[in-house]
């Protein structure tokens, strides 16, 4: 088969699928907006393209998001036209439609099948929007209108896409019928062989002041991981639990991974917070309630190389994962694969993976005291930690393993899309 993969930040969610298709002998081409030279990566011919303009500064704010997607869709359209002129006609296009690039696939290849990645469909109620009353919309009356237009990109894809794939049942459930019935639920997959418990793991921290600190499984380590530290992933709740946790656990080290940007939701309101990042806002809030000696046991690691991230999970005594009702993070399933004892928010995306007191412990997202109590209770109980971690790993292997579960199902889905 000839296959085209569309993803703004290729490989993204297709980092395992695209090379696997190439390994099967298919001709696989990928289009990306990343500024990289044209190359061949794991058998996939990667071709960059560029947008011709930016979003209009005076466009109505409700349609700015859609204009950005149309700009990217046009750029991808012209890149696909160039491929077509070279004689490349794919049997199927596999795309992440979130940035709009696949809107005009059928204008280039009307008979080509289109399969799209169904990550999330926005709703004014019952999901992420309005979930956290601490951060209300700046335009609550117009929020539903804005979201309806934000979903325009999805709605236009429903008319042209032949099939969808979604990583979790809850994320698939956010999509409306009739397209929901076209979605197959298959996770991107976790390499449970590579991410496995390691009793001999060690990790050396290099503080800005003082001597390097080497941690092993004999240390008490609490881990918290986000791509970026922000409210959508419960960073503010975790930080507010720290004063009590540090007070009750005088030997614990807290390792926090994440950047200073915003992956989801809005940036901090400068009128309310000045020019501070989310990370700094909640450091400023809780640091005055934490003695300096205890604060020295809190380590902000920023974004770390993947091999160090795996070591951090293997090192973890208790891992905390919190999220709004939104897209489920790979890091949670990676923590399960590593055999972590997990305390997680009792929000819908978690319910497929974390079963209370079986594969982890669930706490109300907003219950700061409850989070502190659950973390401390697990730190006090090695037998329960061992049971939860072993169950979590077994669940990850059974439901999310890349090689035996997810990748075979993804390949089957692509073959079905291509007909």
CORHUVEN-V44674 format. One record per residue. N is the residue number from 0. RES is the residue in one letter. SS is DSSP state (H for helix, E for strand, - for the rest). PSI is psi in degrees with one decimal (999 if undefined). NEAR is the number of other C-alpha atoms within 10 Angstrom. Layout:
BEGIN
n=<N/N>
res=<RES/RES>
ss=<SS/SS>
psi=<PSI/PSI>
near=<NEAR/NEAR>
END
This chain:
BEGIN
n=<0/1/2/3/4/5/6/7/8/9/10/11/12/13/14/15/16/17/18/19/20/21/22/23/24/25/26/27/28/29/30/31/32/33/34/35/36/37/38/39/40/41/42/43/44/45/46/47/48/49/50/51/52/53/54/55/56/57/58/59/60/61/62/63/64/65/66/67/68/69/70/71/72/73/74/75/76/77/78/79/80/81/82/83/84/85/86/87/88/89/90/91/92/93/94/95/96/97/98/99/100/101/102/103/104/105/106/107/108/109/110/111/112/113/114/115/116/117/118/119/120/121/122/123/124/125/126/127/128/129/130/131/132/133/134/135/136/137/138/139/140/141/142/143/144/145/146/147/148/149/150/151/152/153/154/155/156/157/158/159/160/161/162/163/164/165/166/167/168/169/170/171/172/173/174/175/176/177/178/179/180/181/182/183/184/185/186/187/188/189/190/191/192/193/194/195/196/197/198/199/200/201/202/203/204/205/206/207/208/209/210/211/212/213/214/215/216/217/218/219/220/221/222/223/224/225/226/227/228/229/230/231/232/233/234/235/236/237/238/239/240/241/242/243/244/245/246/247/248/249/250/251/252/253/254/255/256/257/258/259/260/261/262/263/264/265/266/267/268/269/270/271/272/273/274/275/276/277/278/279/280/281/282/283/284/285/286/287/288/289/290/291/292/293/294/295/296/297/298/299/300/301/302/303/304/305/306/307/308/309/310/311/312/313/314/315/316/317/318/319/320/321/322/323/324/325/326/327/328/329/330/331/332/333/334/335/336/337/338/339/340/341/342/343/344/345/346/347/348/349/350/351/352/353/354/355/356/357/358/359/360/361/362/363/364/365/366/367/368/369/370/371/372/373/374/375/376/377/378/379/380/381/382/383/384/385/386/387/388/389/390/391/392/393/394/395/396/397/398/399/400/401/402/403/404/405/406/407/408/409/410/411/412/413/414/415/416/417/418>
res=<X/X/X/X/X/X/X/X/X/X/X/X/X/X/X/X/X/X/X/X/X/X/X/X/X/X/X/X/X/X/X/X/X/X/X/X/X/X/X/X/X/X/X/X/X/X/X/X/X/X/X/X/X/X/X/X/X/X/X/X/X/X/X/X/X/X/X/X/X/X/X/X/X/X/X/X/X/X/X/X/X/X/X/X/X/X/X/X/X/X/X/X/X/X/X/X/X/X/X/X/X/X/X/X/X/X/X/X/X/X/X/X/X/X/X/X/X/X/X/X/X/X/X/X/X/X/X/X/X/X/X/X/X/X/X/X/X/X/X/X/X/X/X/X/X/X/X/X/X/X/X/X/X/X/X/X/X/X/X/X/X/X/X/X/X/X/X/X/X/X/X/X/X/X/X/X/X/X/X/X/X/X/X/X/X/X/X/X/X/X/X/X/X/X/X/X/X/X/X/X/X/X/X/X/X/X/X/X/X/X/X/X/X/X/X/X/X/X/X/X/X/X/X/X/X/X/X/X/X/X/X/X/X/X/X/X/X/X/X/X/X/X/X/X/X/X/X/X/X/X/X/X/X/X/X/X/X/X/X/X/X/X/X/X/X/X/X/X/X/X/X/X/X/X/X/X/X/X/X/X/X/X/X/X/X/X/X/X/X/X/X/X/X/X/X/X/X/X/X/X/X/X/X/X/X/X/X/X/X/X/X/X/X/X/X/X/X/X/X/X/X/X/X/X/X/X/X/X/X/X/X/X/X/X/X/X/X/X/X/X/X/X/X/X/X/X/X/X/X/X/X/X/X/X/X/X/X/X/X/X/X/X/X/X/X/X/X/X/X/X/X/X/X/X/X/X/X/X/X/X/X/X/X/X/X/X/X/X/X/X/X/X/X/X/X/X/X/X/X/X/X/X/X/X/X/X/X/X/X/X/X/X/X/X/X/X/X/X/X>
ss=<-/E/E/E/E/E/-/-/-/-/-/H/H/H/-/-/H/H/H/H/H/H/H/-/-/-/E/E/E/E/E/E/-/-/-/-/-/-/E/E/E/-/-/E/E/E/E/E/-/-/-/-/-/-/-/-/-/-/-/-/H/H/H/H/H/H/H/H/H/H/H/H/H/H/H/H/H/H/H/H/H/H/H/H/H/-/-/-/-/-/-/E/E/E/E/-/H/H/H/-/-/-/-/-/H/H/H/H/-/-/-/-/E/E/E/E/E/-/-/-/-/-/-/-/-/-/-/-/-/-/-/-/H/H/H/-/-/-/-/-/-/-/H/H/H/H/H/H/H/H/-/H/H/H/H/H/H/H/H/H/-/-/E/E/E/E/-/-/H/H/H/H/H/-/-/-/-/-/H/H/H/H/E/E/E/-/-/-/-/E/-/-/-/-/-/-/-/-/-/-/-/E/E/E/E/-/-/-/-/-/-/-/E/E/E/E/-/-/-/-/E/E/E/E/E/E/E/E/-/-/H/H/H/-/H/H/H/H/H/H/H/H/H/H/H/H/H/H/-/-/-/-/E/E/E/E/E/E/E/-/-/-/-/-/-/-/-/-/-/H/H/H/H/-/-/-/-/H/H/H/H/H/H/H/H/H/H/-/-/-/-/H/H/H/H/-/-/E/E/E/E/E/-/-/-/H/H/H/H/H/H/H/H/H/H/-/-/E/E/E/E/-/-/-/-/-/-/-/-/H/H/H/H/H/H/H/H/-/-/-/-/E/E/E/E/-/-/H/H/H/-/-/-/-/-/E/-/-/-/E/E/E/E/-/-/-/-/H/H/H/H/H/H/H/H/H/H/H/H/-/-/H/H/H/H/H/H/H/H/H/H/H/H/H/H/H/H/H/H/H/E/H/H/H/H/H/H/H/H/H/H/H/H/H/H/H/H/H/->
psi=<156.5/128.6/139.0/131.2/126.9/120.7/126.1/-43.9/48.1/136.4/-21.2/-130.4/-8.3/19.6/-24.7/-38.2/-47.5/-48.6/-33.9/-38.1/-41.4/-38.4/-25.6/-4.5/3.5/152.2/113.5/123.7/139.2/135.7/135.0/148.8/-2.4/143.8/79.8/155.9/152.7/134.5/173.5/123.9/114.9/42.7/-5.6/128.0/111.3/124.8/117.5/154.1/168.5/151.9/153.8/-15.3/172.4/177.5/141.5/131.2/-21.9/7.4/151.4/132.5/-26.7/-23.1/2.7/-42.0/-42.8/-37.3/-41.8/-42.4/-37.7/-38.6/-44.3/-37.3/-38.7/-42.4/-42.8/-38.5/-45.8/-33.0/-37.7/-37.3/-39.5/-40.7/-41.5/-39.9/-25.8/-1.2/10.1/114.2/106.2/149.5/-30.0/149.4/127.6/120.6/147.2/112.4/1.0/-25.7/3.8/-9.3/-28.5/10.4/-34.3/26.3/-46.8/-16.6/-21.9/-45.5/84.9/-30.3/-6.7/138.7/145.7/120.6/130.6/152.1/115.0/88.2/-45.8/138.1/128.2/144.2/143.2/-17.3/150.1/0.8/-132.4/-38.2/126.6/0.4/-41.2/104.3/-13.8/-24.0/73.0/160.4/145.8/-14.3/71.0/-34.0/-34.1/2.1/-43.8/-36.2/-44.5/-43.1/-35.5/-40.9/-31.7/-30.4/-2.4/-41.6/-45.5/-47.2/-38.3/-32.5/-33.9/-31.0/-23.1/-19.3/138.5/-21.8/162.9/159.3/136.3/144.4/-25.6/156.5/-37.1/-43.1/-40.0/-35.8/-16.8/-16.9/142.7/157.7/152.5/-5.0/-28.8/-37.0/-13.3/-2.6/129.5/132.4/111.6/126.1/159.2/-29.1/142.9/131.3/90.0/-14.3/-42.1/-33.2/91.0/159.8/145.1/98.4/-14.6/9.3/148.5/153.8/129.8/125.0/144.6/90.2/158.2/-31.5/138.7/179.5/154.6/148.4/122.3/124.6/143.7/-176.1/-12.5/-14.3/158.8/110.8/125.7/128.1/147.2/125.0/128.5/155.9/-47.3/146.3/109.6/163.3/-33.6/-31.9/22.7/19.9/-41.1/-36.2/-44.9/-43.9/-38.2/-20.4/-16.9/-42.6/-43.4/-41.7/-47.5/-34.6/-41.8/-19.2/81.6/-12.5/0.6/143.9/137.6/118.3/118.0/121.1/134.0/153.9/-175.0/5.0/-166.9/119.6/-37.3/158.1/-159.4/157.3/160.4/139.3/115.0/-27.7/-29.1/-36.0/0.6/-146.8/21.9/153.3/164.7/-39.5/-48.4/-34.1/-45.0/-19.1/-46.4/-32.1/-43.6/-23.6/-40.3/-19.6/6.8/121.4/150.7/-37.1/-36.8/-39.0/-28.3/-14.0/4.5/124.2/115.3/113.3/-6.0/-150.6/129.2/156.4/151.4/-37.2/-32.1/-32.7/-43.8/-43.6/-38.7/-43.0/-40.8/-27.4/-22.7/133.2/-46.2/130.7/134.5/130.4/122.1/145.6/147.2/168.7/91.9/-164.9/134.4/133.8/143.1/-35.4/-30.9/-47.6/-32.0/-38.6/-40.0/-44.6/-33.9/-4.8/27.4/148.2/117.2/135.1/122.6/161.5/142.0/67.5/153.7/-40.4/-23.8/-22.6/-21.9/-26.8/-40.4/111.7/123.9/126.3/13.1/-58.0/6.2/-174.9/136.8/137.2/152.2/132.6/-39.6/-1.9/88.0/-47.2/-40.3/-38.8/-47.0/-43.4/-42.3/-41.0/-47.0/-36.9/-42.2/-37.6/-27.8/-7.3/85.0/-34.2/-42.8/-40.6/-44.3/-43.8/-47.5/-41.7/-41.6/-42.0/-40.5/-44.6/-44.5/-39.0/-42.8/-40.9/-38.7/-31.7/-23.3/7.1/132.0/-51.3/-36.9/-20.5/-62.8/-49.1/-44.1/-38.2/-35.5/-43.7/-40.3/-39.6/-43.1/-43.1/-37.8/-38.8/-45.0/-16.6/999>
near=<14/17/25/25/27/26/26/23/14/20/20/12/18/20/12/20/21/25/18/20/21/20/14/11/12/16/17/23/22/23/24/22/19/14/11/11/10/13/12/13/13/14/19/23/17/21/20/18/20/15/14/9/10/10/14/10/8/7/11/10/11/16/15/18/20/19/19/17/23/20/19/24/21/19/20/28/20/16/18/23/17/13/17/14/10/9/9/16/18/22/18/25/28/26/27/25/23/20/19/28/26/31/25/21/25/16/12/16/18/11/13/18/23/26/28/26/21/27/21/19/19/19/18/16/10/11/17/17/21/17/15/15/8/8/14/11/14/9/9/12/9/11/16/16/12/18/17/15/17/20/18/16/22/22/16/13/22/20/10/19/24/18/24/25/24/22/24/21/15/20/20/24/17/18/21/12/10/9/18/18/13/16/22/20/21/20/22/24/25/25/18/23/13/12/21/20/23/15/11/10/15/17/16/11/13/13/13/7/7/7/9/11/10/11/18/18/16/11/15/18/22/24/22/25/27/23/18/21/26/27/25/23/26/22/23/22/18/23/19/21/19/23/19/17/22/22/13/13/15/12/13/19/22/23/20/21/20/19/21/16/14/17/15/14/12/12/15/18/13/10/7/8/12/10/13/16/20/22/20/13/16/20/14/12/12/16/16/11/13/15/12/10/10/18/18/13/16/16/16/15/15/17/17/13/8/9/10/14/18/21/19/28/29/26/29/27/27/23/26/23/23/30/24/23/21/23/18/21/17/13/18/22/25/26/30/32/30/28/32/33/30/30/24/27/26/21/17/15/21/24/14/11/19/25/17/15/14/15/26/24/21/23/20/14/21/16/15/18/16/15/27/21/17/19/23/18/13/20/19/12/10/13/10/17/22/16/17/26/26/21/23/28/25/18/20/25/22/12/17/26/22/22/16/15/18/23/21/14/18/24/16/11/19/21/14/13/21/20/9>
END
